[in-house]
Amino acid sequence: MRALSLVCTLNASPAPSSSQLLSEQISAELDKLGVTTETIRVADHDVRPGIGTDMGDGDDWPALREKVLEADILLLATPIWLGHPSSICQRVLERLNADSSETDEEGRPLLYGKVAAVAVVGNEDGAHKVSADVFQALNDVGFSLAPGAVTYWVGEAQQGTDYQDLDETPEAVADTTRTLALNTAHLAKRLREHPYPAG
């Protein structure tokens, strides 16, 4: 099985990123389960606004879209900004929406059978709200979600500590990350073996 992680930090490489760190920790858990993982920082690419699969010359989304279509699992990792997913995460969701009307050879929506999960980091409350927003969008375009399909860390309000600044990963975050990986990989395997019925 293959997993693709799209890291939606606002910072391009090589700037450090808490979203990237949590994404890498999830990938490490998926690796233990035999899932091949790839991580891409979306800010390193020119992903145009819009809801098309290709927004014209220079748009990097078509190449990223191919990776989404090749993967069994999609992880979106996002920081919380002003109580919402990052603008880059929102743009990815909008671009994924272009595939909601596409179907496979048996008439099923193109993204059916793929499983998604979410990682959220921030210095304020709001991880449940952000994951709910992203969950709904992912499900609307065809992804399935396993139980416990989110892992997150939020620091104390009005403080400056980032997830990447912690001396060690909190046990609760590590446990939640492990559960996300186990359940997501399990569901992806089941859907590969037993696809949704054609309409």
Summary of the structure (lengths in Angstrom):
residues: 199
radius of gyration: 16.1
end to end distance: 25.4
largest distance: 51.7
contacts: 666
relative contact order: 0.18
helix: 42%
strand: 22%
